């Protein structure tokens, strides 16, 4: 029987590998432009384009350069070409595959672009003042036949891959006793016991080293809404801790950014001379009549205390803008490092998951910035670590009470919806009973009261919420009450398919103003590690009560609703099929929660392999992220 299973697995694996090779197609061409820029190429089987099925190709002046990208099946049947705004672009020899006859295609659409076919070359020139130029082409004739053959192999691949997954699952189930025995007998990797015991110190050292690299590699203003966060810091330093400063004269932070502003349009690379010149400017401390950005008005001031004190000290000391900026970023990084290390020091369940979440490039880059998300993410990791320690018997509930009181109130004043993470205290009743401490009292102090505070603060700050331009939030609210199914349907579309892939990428790390992508291997590796974190708990500590996993899964799903609902009301146009404004980092805490409370225990040997892999991956993906930041801002520019 085992031989038959092995042969079946070998046959299916062979079909999968062969079909995978045959389903691949390459779209090839040579490109030339009279000015440097980026060409974005969308590809799809039916002309329904998405960011996840697109390629950014750098165009340079001079001789034509060979370009190309890989697709699968008929995914390249339709191409949408978005040329750079201020350049004439020529694509020559557009075809399927590097060799063979020239491709056959037809131009189906041209918006804001003059287009012509000249001697086998497609010439595109955007109109003056064009905002979204594009040209749509469709492969026909022999090129379409090549894609049709690849599509047949695509179907074979999908069927064979599905059967292989089922066969592997069946084989694993049939051999579960042997696999469990093998895992139990696996020796721990040398040094793992010390690594796990000292993980909080190791993580702190890694965070300071890699976080400092983000502090130095990120130009001024290159974190989303940094100007709004700096405006909030200025207001607090001037005594306006809540709401808007109105017409009251304030120091103008916009004067500090110079060329490092308007990142949505300003895509060209900067020079080191530009950076040095801007960082050497005196910090703008004198009040002016300029109105400040309002995007962070609704945030509670405790998220900016360190930066505000540093701003006052920098003004009093006559510091340069760079000294203030890097100093404020480092203060946020130091606080985040302390909170994460604190949580890891006590965590039982989810220790390795919390470590991995803290070292996602998006998480660490936010912790190393002026963003309010720095405190949101680090407070959540600290809370999950301490509650995990209580539930796992590593932390006495009575001893933890002052820390829980402080953390729960700090979380209560974070952005709307964040306080849901406090609910994991519901998993700690057995620990409180063993310690002889009132569990009901703990729920009232650290869950019910902070929730009431959070609701009250959210309602009081609602007037500072900034709806997206053109969105009528009152109409959205009325429509939601009249048609309750509209929101869940839009959320379901947002959390599946291409939108879900994009959110996952942005949770792992699409940096800057969501336009600095990391290497493809970073997303695959980090995604694999996040999945592996479900099997990184210590089996020796025993299983939690049966209700924990299903209840935690329900809470995690509920948190998605809590995060998405305000954006559906304030940021989603009435005709949008999906919820607008969602970003991957909004679900980082959800991922940390799910990986902590829904994970399985494994023996020390397997856990040691995963632990060392998490450390290696954490270093590798952040080095790649820092390199990509440098490349995007100081070498090639951004698409």
C-alpha positions, 0 to 999 in steps of 0.5 A, a space after each residue: 500500500 505504501 509503495 502505491 501511495 509513493 508511486 501516486 505521489 511521484 506521478 502527480 509531482 512529475 505531472 505538476 512539474 512538467 505542466 508548470 513548465 509548459 504553462 509558462 509563457 514569456 512576453 518579450 519585447 525591446 523598449 526605448 524611451 526618450 526620457 527615463 521613466 517606468 512602464 507598467 504592463 498589466 496582463 490578463 486573460 479577459 482584460 480585467 486588470 489588477 495590480 497583482 498581475 502587473 509588472 513595472 519595467 524601467 525605461 532608459 534613454 539610449 539604445 533599445 533594451 530587451 524587456 520581458 516578463 513571465 505569465 501563465 496560461 492565457 494571463 497575457 492574452 490582453 495587455 494594458 500598457 501604461 507609459 511614462 507621462 512625459 516620454 515617447 515610448 517605443 516597444 519593438 518586437 512584442 511577442 510571446 517567447 524570446 524566439 520565433 516569429 514576431 507576435 501578432 496583436 491588435 490595438 484595442 484602446 488608447 486613452 490620452 495617448 497618441 499611438 502608431 505602428 511603425 515597422 514592427 514597433 508600437 510607438 506611444 506618446 501621452 498627451 500633454 496634461 495626461 493623468 492616466 495614459 494607457 494603451 490596450 492590446 490583444 494578442 491574436 493569430 499564432 500568438 493567441 494559439 500559443 497562449 491557448 496551448 499554455 492555458 491547456 497546461 494551466 488546467 492540467 497543472 491546477 488539477 494535478 496540483 489539487 490532487 497532489 495536495 489531497 494525496 499528500 494530506 491523505 498520506 500524512 493522515 495515514 502516517 500521522 503516528 509515524 510522523 508524530 514519532 519522528 517529530 518527537 524524536 527529532 533532536 533540537 538544533 544546537 543552541 536553540 534552548 538559549 535562543 528561545 530563552 533569550 529571545 527578547 534580548 536577541 529581538 531587541 538587539 535585532 530591532 535596534 540594528 535593523 530599525 536604525 537602518 530604516 530610520 536612516 534609509 527612509 527620506 523625510 516624508 517617505 512614510 504615509 501621512 508623515 506630514 500629518 503626524 508631524 503636524 500633530 507633534 507640532 500642535 501638542 508641543 504648542 499646547 493643542 493636544 486635541 482637535 485642530 489648531 484653527 487659525 492659531 499661528 503654528 510652526 509650519 512642518 511643510 517648510 521642512 520637506 522641500 523636494 521631499 514632498 508630494 510623493 504621489 507625483 514626485 517619483 524621480 530619485 533624489 541625490 545625497 546632496 538634496 538630502 543633506 541640504 534638507 536635513 541641514 536646514 534649521 528646524 522650523 520653530 517660529 509660528 506662522 499663519 499657515 494651516 497645518 495638515 489635519 489627518 492626525 487630529 483625531 489621534 490621542 496625544 499619548 502616541 506623540 509624547 516622546 516626539 513632542 518633547 523632542 520637538 520642544 527640546 530641538 527648538 530650544 537647542 537650535 537643532 537642525 531638521 535632520 537631528 529632530 527627524 532622526 531623533 524622533 524616529 529613534 525615540 519611537 523605535 526605542 519605545 517600540 523595541 522595549 514594548 516588543 521585548 517586554 511581550 516576548 519575555 513573558 509570552 508562552 503561546 505565540 512567542 515565535 509568532 509575535 517575534 515574526 510579526 514584529 520583524 515584518 518589514 512593514 511592521 518594523 519600518 512603521 515602528 521606526 517612523 513618526 507614525 502613530 502605528 509605531 505605538 499601535 503595533 508595539 502596544 498590541 504585541 506587548 499585550 498579546 505577549 503578557 496575556 499569553 504569559 498569564 494563560 501559559 503559566 509564565 506570569 502571575 496574574 496578581 503581579 501582572 495587574 499594574 502592567 495590564 492596567 497600564 497597557 489596556 488604558 494605553 490601547 483604549 486611546 488608540 485609533 478606532 477599533 484597536 481595543 478589540 485585541 484586549 478580548 484575549 483576556 477571556 482565555 485566562 480564566 483557568 490561570 486566574 482560578 489557579 492563582 486565586 485572583 478574581 477573574 471577574 475583577 480582572 475582566 472589569 478592570 482590563 477589558 470592560 472599562 477600557 472598552 467603555 473608554 475606547 468607545 467614549 474616546 472614539 465617539 468624542 473624536 469622530 468629528 475629526 475623522 476625515 472622509 475621502 473627498 467625494 464620499 458622503 459618509 452620511 449617505 453611506 451610513 443610511 444605505 448601510 442601515 437600509 441594505 445591511 448586506 451591502 457591507 458584508 458583500 463588499 468586505 467579502 470581495 475585498 478579502 478574497 482574490 486579487 485584493 486579498 493578495 495585495 493586502 497580504 503583500 502590503 502587510 508584509 511590506 510595500 513601503 514608502 507611500 505604498 509604492 516601494 515593492 520588495 523582492 518577490 522572494 521576500 513575499 513568498 518567504 515571509 508568507 511561508 514563515 507566517 504559515 509555519 508560525 501556526 506550528 511553532 508553539 511548545 507542545 510540552 506546555 499542553 493544549 489550551 482549553 478547547 474553546 480557545 481556538 474557535 473563539 479566537 478565530 471568531 474574534 480575528 474574523 470580527 476584528 476584520 469587520 471592526 477595522 473595515 466598517 469605518 473605512 466603508 462609511 468614510 472612504 468608500 464611494 457608493 458605487 465601489 464594489 469593495 471597501 476602499 482605504 484598507 491597507 495591509 498593516 491594518 491587519 497586522 494585529 489580527 495576524 498576530 492575534 490569530 497566530 498566537 491563539 490559533 496555533 498548534 504545539 510541536 515538539 522541541 526539535 521541529 520548533 527549533 528548526 522553525 525558530 532558527 528559520 524565523 531569525 534568519 528570515 527576519 534578517 534577510 527580508 529586512 535587509 532586502 527591504 532596506 536595500 529596496 528603499 535605498 534603490 527606490 529613493 536614491 537610484 532608480 526612482 519609483 513607478 
